[in-house]
Amino acid sequence: MFTIEHDFDATVITLIDEAPAKTRPLNEDVVILSFDDRVVIEQMSPDGDEVVRVTFTLEQLSELRLALNLPEGNYRIERKDG
């Protein structure tokens, strides 16, 4: 399950872990904040005492998207300016 909300300066997507009863422990929700210049992914630590946050530039996010569909190896994306 997930939710999508549009705030003033960001789109907020929340991924809610769902599993059949007693099959595994549930993970904390994952919150994705999409801004004009970056994407931030947050999740509560397993201990529940702090929020773990990862910030991607839009270029890093683009590379991640590409990497999910490529075989093992080293890659460099050539960007065209302008």
Summary of the structure (lengths in Angstrom):
residues: 82
radius of gyration: 16.1
end to end distance: 39.1
largest distance: 53.7
contacts: 146
relative contact order: 0.13
helix: 12%
strand: 35%
